[in-house]
Amino acid sequence: MRDRKVKNVVSMAFFAAVTFLGIQVFRIPVPAAVGTPFIHFGHVFVVLGMLLQGGKRGAASGTAGLVIFDLLNGFVQSIPQVFCETIIKCLLVGALFSILKERAKNDRKKEWKAAVLCAVVYAALNIVIEWTMQTILLLVSGSGFAAAAAASTASIPATVVNAVFMAMIVSILYMPAARAYRKFI
């Protein structure tokens, strides 16, 4: 029992660290009307951590990695949004994956399809939530709805590119990561 708890803590720390490093080390800036988006591996490791550890531990490790990055790189104003978004996405998609993985009944091909579907759902949620939050932030700062919606829509291509990138990389890495994770846990 104690060994299991230690492995869970080590796993969470690992995914928090690789999430942070996935953004810190690999960043390609993308032009946008709102914010300073960039393509990165951070969400890849958030999603892999959520799929492998489960929604709750994945939410904790993913949120920790993203928040640490924001703290150390001058994005402090983004922390409340990142914190809430990541927890919501991980808990929802983690619950969906848990159901789909149970239905797969150790069929690795079905499990992989479930992981890919969940990565796509996470990506779609990311796009919808980003657009909504950007629109709300612009409304709060004094923009009219039409201007806020237009500016947020102009920034969506950067989010879509990042979401598609994440889903593709997760679909490639899930099976090897799952095999390695099963050996660890």
N, C-alpha and C positions, 0 to 999 in steps of 0.2 A: 504494500500500500504506500509506504513512504517513498520507495523507489519510483513509483508511478507519479507521485506528486512532484518529485525532483525532476523527472523527465518532462512533465508538463510545463514546469517553470522554465527549464532550459529551452524547450521548444518555443515557448512564448517569447523568451528573450532573443532567441535566434531569429524568429520572424520579425520582431520589432527592429532588430539590428539590420537585417537584409532589406527591410522596407526602407529604412533611413538611407542605407547605402545605395539602394536602387534609384533613389532620387538624387542624392548628393553626388554620386559619381557619374551617372549617365543622364544628361539633360540636353535636349535639343529644343531651343526656344521656337515657339510658334507664334506668328503675328495674330493679334486679336484686338477687337475694339475695347474690350473690358478686361482688365487684369493683365497678368504676365504669364500666360500658360506655356508649358513645355512638355514634350514627350519624355516619359521616364518609365523606369521599371518599378516604381513604388507600388502602384496599384496591382501590378502582376504579383508581387509578393504578399500584398494584403489578401488578394483573392486566393492564392495558393495556401496561405496560412489559414484562411477561413475554411477552405475545402478540406484541408488535412486535419486541422485541430478541432473543427466544429465552429459554429457561429459565435459562441460566447468568447472562447479563447482567441479566435481569429479577430473578433471585434476589438478585444483588448490589445493584442499584439499589433494589429494593423494601425489602430488609433495611436498607440504609443509611438510607433515608427514615424507616422506622418506628423504628429505633433512635435516630436523632437526635431524633425527637419524644419518645421515652421519656426520653432523657437530659435534655432541656431542660424537661420538664414533670413531673418527680418520679415517674416510673414506672420507676425504675432496677431494681427488683425483677422487673419483667416482661421485661427485656432478654433473658435466656437463653432464655426460652420463645418470645418473639417471633422471636428470631434463628433458632432451630431450626425452628419452625413455618413461617416464611416461606421459608426455603431448601428445606425438604422439599416444600411445596406448589408452589413455583415450578418446581422441577426435575421433579417428577412431571407436573404439568399442562403445563409447557413441552414435555416429551417427547411427551405425548399430542397437543398442538396441532401439533407438528412433523410427526408422522405424518399427522394429519388434513389439514393444509395441503398436504402432498405429494400426498395422494390427491385433493385438490380440483383440482389441476393448473390453477391460475390462474382457476378459476371463482369469481368474487367471491361469489356467493350461497352456494356450498358452503363457502367460507372463512368467511363470516359465521356460518353455522350451526355450524361447527367452533368458532369463537370463543365463541359463546353457550354451546355445550355445555361448553367448557372453563371458562367463567366459573361455570357451574352446578356443575361438578365441584369447582372451587376452593372455592365456597361450601359445598358438602357436606363437603369435607375440613375446612374451617374449623370447622364446627359440631361434627363428630365429635372433632377434636383439642381444641377448646376444652373440651368436656364432659369428655373424658378427662383433660386437664391440670388442670382445676379439681378433679375428683374426687381425683386423685393429691395435689394440694397440700393439700386438706382432710384426706386420710388421713394425710399426713406431719405435719400440725399437730395430730393427735390425734383426729380425728373417727372414728366407726365408719363402715363402708362404707355402711350404709343412710342415715345422716345426710349423708355426703359426696355420695352419688349423688342424694339428694333436693335438696340445696342446689344442686348443679350443674345438675340438671334445671330447677330454678326460675329459674336464670340463662339458660338456653338461649333463651327467647323473645327476649331482647335480641340475642343472637348471630344468631338466625334473621332478625330484622328487618334487621340490618346486612348479612347475607349476601344476602338477597333484594334489598335496595337496591343492593348492589354489582353483582349479576348483571344487574339491569334497566338500570342506567346504562352498564355495559360493552356491553350489547347495542345501546344507542342510540349510543354514542360510537365503537364499534370501526371502522366503515367510514370515517367522516370522519378519524379518527386514523390509520388505516392509509394512506389517501390522502396525508395530510400527511407521514407518516413515510417513505413511498416517495420523495417528492420530496426529502426531507432526505438520506436515505441513498442 
